Amino acid sequence: MKTYITGTGLYIPPYSISNEELVESFNQYVDNYNHKYASEIEAGSREALEKSSAEFIEKVSGIKSRYVMDKKNILDPEVMMPVLPARKLGEELSVMAEMGVDALQQALDEAGIDATELDGVIVACSNLPRAYPALAIEIQHAIGMQDGFAYDMNVACSAATFGIAQAVGSINAGLGSKVAVVNVEITTAHLNWRNRDSHFIFGDVATASIVEQSDTPKGYEIIDSKLYTQFSTNIKNEYGFLDRGEYKAADAELYHDLKDPVSDKLFLQNGRKVFREVCPKVSEIISTQLEKNKVPAEEVKMMWLHQANINMINLILRSVVGKQADPAIAPTVIEEFGNTSSASPIIVFHRYKDKLQSGDLGVMCSFGAGYSIGSVLLRKV
């Protein structure tokens, strides 16, 4: 029997922030900061902050807006982070579980199966709400899945493709025949909204996919998966549970300043190095996979790529398919959603999977921190 992606789901948060709204808030913060530290800036002991613009954001990223779980506080120059009501675990569904259940129910409905038929749930994402109990197990319980297994995994922006590969591996190992892969991202909470180089990048969302072994062909056949990792600190987020106990090596003083979630430990990236180092490797991984499966690049009808940056998407497309490649081969949603980390290639797949004809081949590829790259070769039934 073969294995297929038989259904997908997409949860979209209730609010959207345009570049113009974001820039207005950010520039107000810059004005306040530069005024507060005017004497130090004038003395040269502190650097003035530079303002942002909607044009700058769109040029460097292709992003025009992003969906968020909390708009008011992100746009408040005094707060600049999402603030979500606390929920008592065990008494009410956590926010991320609620998002994941919504996307998963859509995917189940499209696949035509009930939650009780699932054998596993893998939550694959960049940002998990806690160490334990696993978000996947909370979703498993909430969706009404009665048996089987559930676990969380994190491979940053590549988590969805890695999750699909793990689902296929679980099925091949005899652990079940139907496994859900859920990608829940509240990326706005790991972002430093006061950093001009990255304050515009991320948005919130949840996606889900049903990976199913079946005698009856349906959806998209999973032909092959290729996974790759290489250590790099050019994209990182170091904020974690050990922070409260860390000390400064220089003077061995205990570090207990938790009023500010340590901005230098939130999302940071060296964008130029990431672009130079990741794009060629992603193109190589996809090309190698196509070669292994004896698929000429010109036979690839669609590439559902991680929506990290419009310039990265365009370069990878041209590198794999050719300089004259039709942009429609690599459709984008980045202008509407921003970068949604692990969920982004699933959003594109969800939105555009019905555009292909039976027998057409496509590549789903994600890439991000680690570095990590995951590529899945698919054929429409």
C-alpha positions as YAML, in Angstrom:
chain: A
units: angstrom
residues:
- id: 1
  name: MET
  ca: [0.00, 0.00, 0.00]
- id: 2
  name: LYS
  ca: [1.05, 3.57, -0.65]
- id: 3
  name: THR
  ca: [0.94, 6.57, 1.68]
- id: 4
  name: TYR
  ca: [-0.88, 9.81, 0.88]
- id: 5
  name: ILE
  ca: [-1.65, 13.27, 2.18]
- id: 6
  name: THR
  ca: [-5.42, 13.01, 2.12]
- id: 7
  name: GLY
  ca: [-6.53, 16.21, 3.84]
- id: 8
  name: THR
  ca: [-5.27, 19.59, 5.04]
- id: 9
  name: GLY
  ca: [-6.65, 22.30, 7.30]
- id: 10
  name: LEU
  ca: [-5.87, 25.95, 7.97]
- id: 11
  name: TYR
  ca: [-6.74, 28.04, 11.04]
- id: 12
  name: ILE
  ca: [-6.43, 31.80, 10.47]
- id: 13
  name: PRO
  ca: [-6.26, 34.08, 13.56]
- id: 14
  name: PRO
  ca: [-8.92, 36.78, 14.05]
- id: 15
  name: TYR
  ca: [-6.71, 39.83, 13.45]
- id: 16
  name: SER
  ca: [-4.45, 41.13, 10.69]
- id: 17
  name: ILE
  ca: [-1.76, 43.81, 10.91]
- id: 18
  name: SER
  ca: [-0.73, 45.69, 7.78]
- id: 19
  name: ASN
  ca: [2.79, 46.98, 7.21]
- id: 20
  name: GLU
  ca: [1.49, 50.52, 7.58]
- id: 21
  name: GLU
  ca: [-0.03, 49.80, 11.00]
- id: 22
  name: LEU
  ca: [3.10, 48.03, 12.15]
- id: 23
  name: VAL
  ca: [5.37, 50.83, 10.99]
- id: 24
  name: GLU
  ca: [3.28, 53.50, 12.70]
- id: 25
  name: SER
  ca: [3.62, 51.65, 16.01]
- id: 26
  name: PHE
  ca: [7.33, 50.89, 15.56]
- id: 27
  name: ASN
  ca: [8.21, 54.45, 14.60]
- id: 28
  name: GLN
  ca: [6.35, 55.77, 17.65]
- id: 29
  name: TYR
  ca: [8.51, 53.48, 19.78]
- id: 30
  name: VAL
  ca: [11.63, 54.79, 18.01]
- id: 31
  name: ASP
  ca: [10.60, 58.39, 18.69]
- id: 32
  name: ASN
  ca: [9.98, 57.62, 22.36]
- id: 33
  name: TYR
  ca: [13.31, 55.78, 22.67]
- id: 34
  name: ASN
  ca: [15.37, 58.46, 20.95]
- id: 35
  name: HIS
  ca: [13.72, 61.16, 23.07]
- id: 36
  name: LYS
  ca: [14.27, 59.23, 26.32]
- id: 37
  name: TYR
  ca: [17.96, 58.71, 25.62]
- id: 38
  name: ALA
  ca: [18.60, 61.94, 23.75]
- id: 39
  name: SER
  ca: [21.50, 63.05, 25.97]
- id: 40
  name: GLU
  ca: [23.28, 59.70, 25.70]
- id: 41
  name: ILE
  ca: [22.73, 59.60, 21.94]
- id: 42
  name: GLU
  ca: [24.15, 63.11, 21.63]
- id: 43
  name: ALA
  ca: [27.14, 62.14, 23.77]
- id: 44
  name: GLY
  ca: [27.80, 59.12, 21.57]
- id: 45
  name: SER
  ca: [27.39, 56.53, 24.33]
- id: 46
  name: ARG
  ca: [24.18, 55.16, 22.81]
- id: 47
  name: GLU
  ca: [23.08, 54.74, 19.19]
- id: 48
  name: ALA
  ca: [19.85, 56.29, 17.98]
- id: 49
  name: LEU
  ca: [17.26, 53.88, 16.60]
- id: 50
  name: GLU
  ca: [16.32, 54.02, 12.92]
- id: 51
  name: LYS
  ca: [12.73, 54.18, 11.76]
- id: 52
  name: SER
  ca: [11.10, 51.58, 9.52]
- id: 53
  name: SER
  ca: [8.80, 51.94, 6.51]
- id: 54
  name: ALA
  ca: [6.19, 49.84, 4.71]
- id: 55
  name: GLU
  ca: [8.23, 50.11, 1.52]
- id: 56
  name: PHE
  ca: [11.36, 48.79, 3.24]
- id: 57
  name: ILE
  ca: [9.48, 45.81, 4.66]
- id: 58
  name: GLU
  ca: [7.93, 44.81, 1.34]
- id: 59
  name: LYS
  ca: [11.20, 45.24, -0.56]
- id: 60
  name: VAL
  ca: [13.29, 43.05, 1.74]
- id: 61
  name: SER
  ca: [10.66, 40.40, 2.47]
- id: 62
  name: GLY
  ca: [7.64, 40.56, 0.18]
- id: 63
  name: ILE
  ca: [5.38, 40.81, 3.25]
- id: 64
  name: LYS
  ca: [2.40, 43.17, 3.24]
- id: 65
  name: SER
  ca: [0.50, 41.91, 6.29]
- id: 66
  name: ARG
  ca: [0.38, 39.14, 8.89]
- id: 67
  name: TYR
  ca: [-2.33, 37.44, 10.99]
- id: 68
  name: VAL
  ca: [-2.01, 37.62, 14.76]
- id: 69
  name: MET
  ca: [-3.74, 36.30, 17.87]
- id: 70
  name: ASP
  ca: [-3.47, 39.72, 19.58]
- id: 71
  name: LYS
  ca: [-3.31, 42.97, 17.65]
- id: 72
  name: LYS
  ca: [-3.86, 45.64, 20.30]
- id: 73
  name: ASN
  ca: [-0.81, 44.94, 22.45]
- id: 74
  name: ILE
  ca: [1.56, 44.24, 19.58]
- id: 75
  name: LEU
  ca: [0.76, 47.70, 18.22]
- id: 76
  name: ASP
  ca: [1.02, 49.41, 21.62]
- id: 77
  name: PRO
  ca: [4.49, 51.11, 21.69]
- id: 78
  name: GLU
  ca: [4.60, 50.52, 25.44]
- id: 79
  name: VAL
  ca: [3.95, 46.76, 25.15]
- id: 80
  name: MET
  ca: [4.94, 45.48, 21.68]
- id: 81
  name: MET
  ca: [4.17, 41.81, 22.28]
- id: 82
  name: PRO
  ca: [1.05, 39.65, 22.23]
- id: 83
  name: VAL
  ca: [-0.83, 39.42, 25.53]
- id: 84
  name: LEU
  ca: [-3.16, 36.42, 25.75]
- id: 85
  name: PRO
  ca: [-5.49, 35.47, 28.63]
- id: 86
  name: ALA
  ca: [-4.08, 32.76, 30.88]
- id: 87
  name: ARG
  ca: [-5.84, 29.40, 30.73]
- id: 88
  name: LYS
  ca: [-5.80, 26.76, 33.44]
- id: 89
  name: LEU
  ca: [-4.32, 23.61, 31.95]
- id: 90
  name: GLY
  ca: [-6.67, 20.69, 32.42]
- id: 91
  name: GLU
  ca: [-9.68, 22.90, 32.99]
- id: 92
  name: GLU
  ca: [-9.78, 24.64, 29.61]
- id: 93
  name: LEU
  ca: [-8.11, 24.16, 26.25]
- id: 94
  name: SER
  ca: [-4.84, 26.04, 25.78]
- id: 95
  name: VAL
  ca: [-4.76, 28.68, 23.05]
- id: 96
  name: MET
  ca: [-2.37, 26.69, 20.85]
- id: 97
  name: ALA
  ca: [-4.38, 23.50, 21.29]
- id: 98
  name: GLU
  ca: [-7.54, 25.36, 20.31]
- id: 99
  name: MET
  ca: [-5.87, 26.59, 17.13]
- id: 100
  name: GLY
  ca: [-4.52, 23.14, 16.33]
- id: 101
  name: VAL
  ca: [-7.86, 21.41, 16.91]
- id: 102
  name: ASP
  ca: [-9.57, 23.81, 14.48]
- id: 103
  name: ALA
  ca: [-7.03, 23.11, 11.72]
- id: 104
  name: LEU
  ca: [-7.03, 19.38, 12.43]
- id: 105
  name: GLN
  ca: [-10.81, 19.09, 12.29]
- id: 106
  name: GLN
  ca: [-10.77, 20.73, 8.86]
- id: 107
  name: ALA
  ca: [-8.13, 18.24, 7.68]
- id: 108
  name: LEU
  ca: [-10.12, 15.29, 9.05]
- id: 109
  name: ASP
  ca: [-13.26, 16.52, 7.30]
- id: 110
  name: GLU
  ca: [-11.43, 16.86, 3.99]
- id: 111
  name: ALA
  ca: [-9.89, 13.38, 4.37]
- id: 112
  name: GLY
  ca: [-13.31, 11.97, 5.20]
- id: 113
  name: ILE
  ca: [-12.24, 10.30, 8.42]
- id: 114
  name: ASP
  ca: [-13.20, 10.62, 12.09]
- id: 115
  name: ALA
  ca: [-10.78, 11.54, 14.87]
- id: 116
  name: THR
  ca: [-11.36, 8.11, 16.42]
- id: 117
  name: GLU
  ca: [-9.71, 6.57, 13.34]
- id: 118
  name: LEU
  ca: [-6.42, 8.39, 13.93]
- id: 119
  name: ASP
  ca: [-3.47, 6.35, 15.17]
- id: 120
  name: GLY
  ca: [-1.17, 9.26, 15.93]
- id: 121
  name: VAL
  ca: [-0.83, 13.03, 16.25]
- id: 122
  name: ILE
  ca: [2.50, 14.77, 15.73]
- id: 123
  name: VAL
  ca: [2.68, 18.45, 16.61]
- id: 124
  name: ALA
  ca: [5.63, 19.79, 14.63]
- id: 125
  name: CYS
  ca: [6.43, 23.47, 15.12]
- id: 126
  name: SER
  ca: [8.97, 26.08, 16.20]
- id: 127
  name: ASN
  ca: [7.33, 27.32, 19.37]
- id: 128
  name: LEU
  ca: [5.75, 25.11, 22.00]
- id: 129
  name: PRO
  ca: [3.74, 26.52, 24.92]
- id: 130
  name: ARG
  ca: [5.42, 24.37, 27.58]
- id: 131
  name: ALA
  ca: [7.80, 21.49, 28.15]
- id: 132
  name: TYR
  ca: [5.06, 19.03, 29.14]
- id: 133
  name: PRO
  ca: [2.48, 17.64, 28.93]
- id: 134
  name: ALA
  ca: [2.87, 17.57, 25.17]
- id: 135
  name: LEU
  ca: [0.66, 19.90, 23.16]
- id: 136
  name: ALA
  ca: [0.05, 16.94, 20.83]
- id: 137
  name: ILE
  ca: [-1.44, 14.89, 23.67]
- id: 138
  name: GLU
  ca: [-3.70, 17.80, 24.63]
- id: 139
  name: ILE
  ca: [-4.90, 18.01, 21.01]
- id: 140
  name: GLN
  ca: [-5.29, 14.22, 20.86]
- id: 141
  name: HIS
  ca: [-7.58, 14.40, 23.89]
- id: 142
  name: ALA
  ca: [-9.52, 17.44, 22.67]
- id: 143
  name: ILE
  ca: [-10.18, 16.05, 19.18]
- id: 144
  name: GLY
  ca: [-11.65, 12.83, 20.59]
- id: 145
  name: MET
  ca: [-8.91, 10.45, 19.50]
- id: 146
  name: GLN
  ca: [-9.22, 7.48, 21.82]
- id: 147
  name: ASP
  ca: [-6.11, 5.35, 21.27]
- id: 148
  name: GLY
  ca: [-2.70, 5.63, 19.68]
- id: 149
  name: PHE
  ca: [0.14, 8.06, 20.34]
- id: 150
  name: ALA
  ca: [0.91, 11.78, 20.25]
- id: 151
  name: TYR
  ca: [4.11, 13.75, 20.66]
- id: 152
  name: ASP
  ca: [5.69, 17.15, 20.00]
- id: 153
  name: MET
  ca: [8.75, 17.79, 17.84]
- id: 154
  name: ASN
  ca: [10.68, 20.92, 16.96]
- id: 155
  name: VAL
  ca: [12.80, 21.47, 13.86]
- id: 156
  name: ALA
  ca: [12.01, 25.19, 13.63]
- id: 157
  name: CYS
  ca: [10.71, 26.28, 10.21]
- id: 158
  name: SER
  ca: [11.35, 22.81, 8.75]
- id: 159
  name: ALA
  ca: [9.13, 21.05, 11.29]
- id: 160
  name: ALA
  ca: [6.19, 20.35, 8.93]
- id: 161
  name: THR
  ca: [8.18, 18.42, 6.34]
- id: 162
  name: PHE
  ca: [10.11, 16.61, 9.06]
- id: 163
  name: GLY
  ca: [6.76, 15.81, 10.70]
- id: 164
  name: ILE
  ca: [5.37, 14.37, 7.47]
- id: 165
  name: ALA
  ca: [8.49, 12.22, 7.11]
- id: 166
  name: GLN
  ca: [8.06, 10.97, 10.70]
- id: 167
  name: ALA
  ca: [4.39, 10.21, 10.03]
- id: 168
  name: VAL
  ca: [5.37, 8.11, 7.01]
- id: 169
  name: GLY
  ca: [8.05, 6.39, 9.06]
- id: 170
  name: SER
  ca: [5.56, 5.60, 11.85]
- id: 171
  name: ILE
  ca: [3.16, 4.10, 9.33]
- id: 172
  name: ASN
  ca: [5.92, 2.06, 7.67]
- id: 173
  name: ALA
  ca: [6.98, 0.83, 11.12]
- id: 174
  name: GLY
  ca: [3.50, -0.55, 11.73]
- id: 175
  name: LEU
  ca: [2.45, 1.99, 14.38]
- id: 176
  name: GLY
  ca: [-0.76, 2.79, 12.51]
- id: 177
  name: SER
  ca: [-2.19, 3.78, 9.16]
- id: 178
  name: LYS
  ca: [-3.46, 7.31, 9.80]
- id: 179
  name: VAL
  ca: [-1.29, 10.00, 11.42]
- id: 180
  name: ALA
  ca: [-2.06, 13.70, 11.73]
- id: 181
  name: VAL
  ca: [0.70, 16.31, 11.53]
- id: 182
  name: VAL
  ca: [-0.26, 19.61, 13.16]
- id: 183
  name: ASN
  ca: [1.71, 22.85, 12.93]
- id: 184
  name: VAL
  ca: [0.66, 25.51, 15.45]
- id: 185
  name: GLU
  ca: [2.60, 28.76, 15.52]
- id: 186
  name: ILE
  ca: [2.19, 31.84, 17.70]
- id: 187
  name: THR
  ca: [5.45, 33.19, 16.33]
- id: 188
  name: THR
  ca: [4.54, 36.72, 17.38]
- id: 189
  name: ALA
  ca: [5.40, 35.76, 20.97]
- id: 190
  name: HIS
  ca: [9.02, 34.79, 20.16]
- id: 191
  name: LEU
  ca: [9.67, 37.93, 18.11]
- id: 192
  name: ASN
  ca: [11.45, 41.06, 19.32]
- id: 193
  name: TRP
  ca: [9.05, 43.70, 17.99]
- id: 194
  name: ARG
  ca: [11.59, 46.43, 18.81]
- id: 195
  name: ASN
  ca: [14.16, 45.13, 16.31]
- id: 196
  name: ARG
  ca: [13.93, 46.99, 12.99]
- id: 197
  name: ASP
  ca: [15.55, 44.16, 11.01]
- id: 198
  name: SER
  ca: [13.03, 41.53, 12.07]
- id: 199
  name: HIS
  ca: [9.96, 43.15, 13.68]
- id: 200
  name: PHE
  ca: [7.88, 42.58, 10.55]
- id: 201
  name: ILE
  ca: [8.71, 38.95, 9.74]
- id: 202
  name: PHE
  ca: [6.32, 36.66, 11.58]
- id: 203
  name: GLY
  ca: [2.62, 35.90, 11.85]
- id: 204
  name: ASP
  ca: [0.43, 33.41, 13.72]
- id: 205
  name: VAL
  ca: [-1.44, 30.46, 12.21]
- id: 206
  name: ALA
  ca: [-2.16, 26.73, 12.51]
- id: 207
  name: THR
  ca: [-2.19, 24.03, 9.84]
- id: 208
  name: ALA
  ca: [-2.81, 20.29, 9.81]
- id: 209
  name: SER
  ca: [-2.25, 17.40, 7.40]
- id: 210
  name: ILE
  ca: [-3.56, 13.84, 7.38]
- id: 211
  name: VAL
  ca: [-0.96, 11.25, 6.32]
- id: 212
  name: GLU
  ca: [-2.72, 8.03, 5.46]
- id: 213
  name: GLN
  ca: [-1.82, 4.60, 4.11]
- id: 214
  name: SER
  ca: [-4.57, 3.36, 1.85]
- id: 215
  name: ASP
  ca: [-5.51, 0.80, -0.81]
- id: 216
  name: THR
  ca: [-7.54, 3.53, -2.48]
- id: 217
  name: PRO
  ca: [-5.43, 6.33, -4.05]
- id: 218
  name: LYS
  ca: [-6.55, 9.80, -2.93]
- id: 219
  name: GLY
  ca: [-5.04, 13.20, -2.40]
- id: 220
  name: TYR
  ca: [-1.29, 13.29, -2.96]
- id: 221
  name: GLU
  ca: [0.98, 10.25, -2.96]
- id: 222
  name: ILE
  ca: [4.12, 10.76, -0.86]
- id: 223
  name: ILE
  ca: [6.88, 9.47, -3.13]
- id: 224
  name: ASP
  ca: [10.00, 10.44, -1.20]
- id: 225
  name: SER
  ca: [11.29, 12.53, 1.71]
- id: 226
  name: LYS
  ca: [14.74, 14.01, 2.21]
- id: 227
  name: LEU
  ca: [15.88, 15.59, 5.49]
- id: 228
  name: TYR
  ca: [19.05, 17.57, 6.26]
- id: 229
  name: THR
  ca: [20.46, 19.45, 9.24]
- id: 230
  name: GLN
  ca: [23.65, 21.41, 9.88]
- id: 231
  name: PHE
  ca: [24.46, 23.39, 13.02]
- id: 232
  name: SER
  ca: [24.36, 27.17, 12.66]
- id: 233
  name: THR
  ca: [23.66, 30.08, 14.99]
- id: 234
  name: ASN
  ca: [22.69, 32.46, 12.19]
- id: 235
  name: ILE
  ca: [19.03, 31.90, 13.12]
- id: 236
  name: LYS
  ca: [18.39, 31.38, 16.80]
- id: 237
  name: ASN
  ca: [16.09, 31.78, 19.79]
- id: 238
  name: GLU
  ca: [17.78, 30.96, 23.08]
- id: 239
  name: TYR
  ca: [15.06, 31.96, 25.51]
- id: 240
  name: GLY
  ca: [14.16, 28.98, 27.67]
- id: 241
  name: PHE
  ca: [13.51, 27.50, 31.07]
- id: 242
  name: LEU
  ca: [17.17, 27.65, 32.17]
- id: 243
  name: ASP
  ca: [17.33, 31.45, 31.86]
- id: 244
  name: ARG
  ca: [16.15, 32.09, 35.40]
- id: 245
  name: GLY
  ca: [19.07, 30.11, 36.78]
- id: 246
  name: GLU
  ca: [21.80, 31.39, 34.51]
- id: 247
  name: TYR
  ca: [24.62, 33.60, 35.76]
- id: 248
  name: LYS
  ca: [27.03, 35.93, 34.07]
- id: 249
  name: ALA
  ca: [30.33, 34.13, 33.64]
- id: 250
  name: ALA
  ca: [32.35, 37.33, 34.13]
- id: 251
  name: ASP
  ca: [31.28, 37.96, 37.71]
- id: 252
  name: ALA
  ca: [29.26, 34.83, 38.60]
- id: 253
  name: GLU
  ca: [26.30, 37.01, 39.62]
- id: 254
  name: LEU
  ca: [22.97, 35.24, 39.47]
- id: 255
  name: TYR
  ca: [20.86, 36.50, 36.61]
- id: 256
  name: HIS
  ca: [17.29, 37.12, 37.73]
- id: 257
  name: ASP
  ca: [16.04, 40.02, 35.59]
- id: 258
  name: LEU
  ca: [12.89, 38.42, 34.19]
- id: 259
  name: LYS
  ca: [10.88, 41.63, 33.76]
- id: 260
  name: ASP
  ca: [12.03, 41.79, 30.14]
- id: 261
  name: PRO
  ca: [12.23, 38.42, 28.36]
- id: 262
  name: VAL
  ca: [15.85, 39.10, 27.43]
- id: 263
  name: SER
  ca: [15.53, 40.65, 23.99]
- id: 264
  name: ASP
  ca: [18.90, 39.32, 22.85]
- id: 265
  name: LYS
  ca: [17.63, 35.78, 23.46]
- id: 266
  name: LEU
  ca: [14.47, 36.14, 21.41]
- id: 267
  name: PHE
  ca: [14.46, 35.59, 17.64]
- id: 268
  name: LEU
  ca: [17.70, 36.75, 16.06]
- id: 269
  name: GLN
  ca: [19.10, 36.11, 12.62]
- id: 270
  name: ASN
  ca: [21.92, 37.19, 10.36]
- id: 271
  name: GLY
  ca: [19.72, 37.60, 7.30]
- id: 272
  name: ARG
  ca: [22.46, 38.10, 4.73]
- id: 273
  name: LYS
  ca: [24.42, 35.03, 5.81]
- id: 274
  name: VAL
  ca: [21.24, 32.94, 5.94]
- id: 275
  name: PHE
  ca: [20.37, 33.98, 2.39]
- id: 276
  name: ARG
  ca: [23.86, 33.18, 1.07]
- id: 277
  name: GLU
  ca: [24.20, 29.86, 2.88]
- id: 278
  name: VAL
  ca: [20.68, 28.40, 2.88]
- id: 279
  name: CYS
  ca: [19.44, 29.08, -0.65]
- id: 280
  name: PRO
  ca: [22.16, 27.10, -2.46]
- id: 281
  name: LYS
  ca: [21.78, 24.19, -0.05]
- id: 282
  name: VAL
  ca: [18.00, 24.09, -0.43]
- id: 283
  name: SER
  ca: [18.37, 24.08, -4.22]
- id: 284
  name: GLU
  ca: [20.96, 21.29, -3.96]
- id: 285
  name: ILE
  ca: [18.73, 19.17, -1.69]
- id: 286
  name: ILE
  ca: [15.73, 19.47, -4.03]
- id: 287
  name: SER
  ca: [17.79, 18.84, -7.16]
- id: 288
  name: THR
  ca: [19.46, 15.80, -5.59]
- id: 289
  name: GLN
  ca: [16.09, 14.40, -4.56]
- id: 290
  name: LEU
  ca: [14.68, 14.85, -8.06]
- id: 291
  name: GLU
  ca: [17.76, 13.17, -9.53]
- id: 292
  name: LYS
  ca: [17.44, 10.24, -7.13]
- id: 293
  name: ASN
  ca: [13.83, 9.74, -8.18]
- id: 294
  name: LYS
  ca: [14.66, 10.24, -11.89]
- id: 295
  name: VAL
  ca: [12.43, 13.31, -12.15]
- id: 296
  name: PRO
  ca: [13.60, 16.04, -14.57]
- id: 297
  name: ALA
  ca: [13.22, 19.50, -13.01]
- id: 298
  name: GLU
  ca: [10.95, 20.60, -15.85]
- id: 299
  name: GLU
  ca: [8.42, 17.94, -14.80]
- id: 300
  name: VAL
  ca: [7.88, 19.64, -11.44]
- id: 301
  name: LYS
  ca: [4.57, 21.46, -11.81]
- id: 302
  name: MET
  ca: [4.56, 23.17, -8.42]
- id: 303
  name: MET
  ca: [6.89, 23.93, -5.51]
- id: 304
  name: TRP
  ca: [5.26, 24.59, -2.16]
- id: 305
  name: LEU
  ca: [8.15, 26.39, -0.48]
- id: 306
  name: HIS
  ca: [8.64, 27.77, 3.00]
- id: 307
  name: GLN
  ca: [7.48, 31.38, 2.94]
- id: 308
  name: ALA
  ca: [10.55, 32.87, 4.57]
- id: 309
  name: ASN
  ca: [11.31, 35.65, 2.14]
- id: 310
  name: ILE
  ca: [10.15, 36.39, -1.40]
- id: 311
  name: ASN
  ca: [13.73, 36.76, -2.65]
- id: 312
  name: MET
  ca: [14.69, 33.34, -1.28]
- id: 313
  name: ILE
  ca: [11.63, 31.75, -2.89]
- id: 314
  name: ASN
  ca: [12.45, 33.27, -6.29]
- id: 315
  name: LEU
  ca: [16.13, 32.29, -6.13]
- id: 316
  name: ILE
  ca: [15.39, 28.67, -5.17]
- id: 317
  name: LEU
  ca: [12.81, 28.38, -7.95]
- id: 318
  name: ARG
  ca: [15.26, 29.67, -10.58]
- id: 319
  name: SER
  ca: [18.10, 27.51, -9.26]
- id: 320
  name: VAL
  ca: [16.07, 24.30, -9.43]
- id: 321
  name: VAL
  ca: [13.84, 24.80, -12.48]
- id: 322
  name: GLY
  ca: [15.86, 27.33, -14.49]
- id: 323
  name: LYS
  ca: [16.32, 31.08, -14.87]
- id: 324
  name: GLN
  ca: [13.20, 31.40, -17.02]
- id: 325
  name: ALA
  ca: [10.99, 29.49, -14.58]
- id: 326
  name: ASP
  ca: [7.35, 30.56, -14.39]
- id: 327
  name: PRO
  ca: [6.80, 32.22, -10.95]
- id: 328
  name: ALA
  ca: [3.46, 30.38, -10.79]
- id: 329
  name: ILE
  ca: [5.41, 27.16, -10.15]
- id: 330
  name: ALA
  ca: [6.25, 28.52, -6.68]
- id: 331
  name: PRO
  ca: [3.06, 30.28, -5.50]
- id: 332
  name: THR
  ca: [3.29, 32.54, -2.47]
- id: 333
  name: VAL
  ca: [1.17, 33.52, 0.51]
- id: 334
  name: ILE
  ca: [3.89, 35.52, 2.26]
- id: 335
  name: GLU
  ca: [2.33, 38.84, 1.29]
- id: 336
  name: GLU
  ca: [-0.81, 37.93, 3.28]
- id: 337
  name: PHE
  ca: [0.52, 35.75, 6.12]
- id: 338
  name: GLY
  ca: [4.13, 36.82, 6.57]
- id: 339
  name: ASN
  ca: [6.51, 34.07, 7.68]
- id: 340
  name: THR
  ca: [4.55, 31.52, 9.71]
- id: 341
  name: SER
  ca: [7.52, 29.24, 10.37]
- id: 342
  name: SER
  ca: [6.66, 25.51, 10.20]
- id: 343
  name: ALA
  ca: [3.14, 26.10, 8.89]
- id: 344
  name: SER
  ca: [4.04, 28.14, 5.82]
- id: 345
  name: PRO
  ca: [4.59, 25.40, 3.17]
- id: 346
  name: ILE
  ca: [1.38, 23.71, 4.35]
- id: 347
  name: ILE
  ca: [-0.55, 26.97, 3.84]
- id: 348
  name: VAL
  ca: [0.70, 27.16, 0.25]
- id: 349
  name: PHE
  ca: [-0.06, 23.47, -0.31]
- id: 350
  name: HIS
  ca: [-3.53, 23.88, 1.22]
- id: 351
  name: ARG
  ca: [-4.30, 26.90, -0.96]
- id: 352
  name: TYR
  ca: [-2.87, 25.59, -4.24]
- id: 353
  name: LYS
  ca: [-3.00, 21.78, -4.18]
- id: 354
  name: ASP
  ca: [-6.16, 21.69, -6.29]
- id: 355
  name: LYS
  ca: [-4.46, 23.56, -9.14]
- id: 356
  name: LEU
  ca: [-2.57, 20.47, -10.34]
- id: 357
  name: GLN
  ca: [-3.85, 17.68, -12.55]
- id: 358
  name: SER
  ca: [-3.81, 13.94, -11.82]
- id: 359
  name: GLY
  ca: [-0.27, 12.60, -12.21]
- id: 360
  name: ASP
  ca: [1.40, 15.99, -11.74]
- id: 361
  name: LEU
  ca: [4.49, 16.13, -9.52]
- id: 362
  name: GLY
  ca: [5.23, 18.73, -6.87]
- id: 363
  name: VAL
  ca: [7.84, 19.41, -4.18]
- id: 364
  name: MET
  ca: [7.08, 20.64, -0.67]
- id: 365
  name: CYS
  ca: [10.21, 22.10, 0.89]
- id: 366
  name: SER
  ca: [10.90, 23.92, 4.12]
- id: 367
  name: PHE
  ca: [14.10, 25.37, 5.55]
- id: 368
  name: GLY
  ca: [15.18, 27.32, 8.58]
- id: 369
  name: ALA
  ca: [17.08, 27.37, 11.86]
- id: 370
  name: GLY
  ca: [19.40, 24.55, 12.56]
- id: 371
  name: TYR
  ca: [20.11, 24.85, 9.69]
- id: 372
  name: SER
  ca: [17.38, 22.42, 8.72]
- id: 373
  name: ILE
  ca: [15.92, 21.49, 5.33]
- id: 374
  name: GLY
  ca: [13.10, 19.08, 4.58]
- id: 375
  name: SER
  ca: [11.87, 18.17, 1.11]
- id: 376
  name: VAL
  ca: [8.90, 15.95, 0.22]
- id: 377
  name: LEU
  ca: [8.22, 14.77, -3.34]
- id: 378
  name: LEU
  ca: [4.50, 14.40, -4.06]
- id: 379
  name: ARG
  ca: [2.33, 13.19, -6.94]
- id: 380
  name: LYS
  ca: [-1.31, 14.18, -7.31]
- id: 381
  name: VAL
  ca: [-3.60, 11.17, -7.56]
...
